[in-house]
Amino acid sequence: MANEHRKEDAAAAGRIAGPAPLPIVLRVNGETRELMVEPRTTLAEALRGPLGLTGTKIACNHGVCSACTVWLDDLAVASCSVLAIEVGERRITTIEGLAGQDRLHPVQAAFIDYDAVQCGFCTPGLVMSCAALLARNPRPDRKEIETAISGHLCRCGTYPHVVQAMLALGTREEPDLE
């Protein structure tokens, strides 16, 4: 009986949504996008599904591998751990919105130059985290880079190349690959 009263109180306060799809508006890569989502839809699912932005990868779907990293405002987050209906007015930047139309983002170019891309599945998430680090600190040291990518699971083991690419961006020098 107590559970029923809690549900009624929450419903009266407008906090229960669904289970039917609801209309939401997301600000993605500078565009306002309207879509219908079930309340249980994660941001990663909304981006890949109805919005067709497949650069954001879903691997673990539990927030532990970081393949789905996007920016909410300027903060790198695992989009599989955020419900789409919770995003609200925050700006979403995906890998598709990171670069300019005619050129790669410097992190993307450095990943290519330093062979930090192998199978490519984790690459969008790694790029988003590295670009967020570079936006906060244009000259990160090795420890800061390693911390920024510590939550990423790369099954190919390209971490040393990612670190070298980021060091090169920070110093504008050509570091030796290990």
C-alpha positions, 0 to 999 in steps of 0.5 A: 500500500505504501508503494502505491501512495509513493507512486501517486505522490510522484505522479502528482508531482509530475516526476513519473514519465512513460512508459510511452515515448515522450517528445524531447528536444536535444541540442546536438552539434549546434542543431536543435533536434526533436524526437520521441523517446521512451523514458528508459532511452539512454543518450547513446541510444537516442544519438545512434537510433533516431538521430542517426549519429553512429559515431558514438559507439555502444560497447558495454552499455554500463558506463565502464568502457567509455566508447560512447563518450560525448560532451554535455556542455564541455564535460566528457561523459559516458552517454550510455549512463545518461538518460536522454530525457535528463539532458535538458538544455545542455549542449551535446557534442558528438564526434560528428560535431567535433571537427570543422566541416573541411578539416579534422580536429587537431586530436583526430589528425594527431591520432592519424599521424601517430597511428592511435587508431587500430580497429577504431571502435573505441576511437570516437570516445578516446578522441572526445576525452582527449579533445576535452582535456586539450580544451582545458589544458593545451599542454597536458603532461603524460600523467594528465593524458593517462588520467584522461584516457584511464576510463577507456577500454581499448582492446587493441592496446593503442594507449601508447600511441594515444599518449604520444599523439597528445604529447605531440599536440601539447608540445608541438614536438615529435615525440619518439614512439616507444 
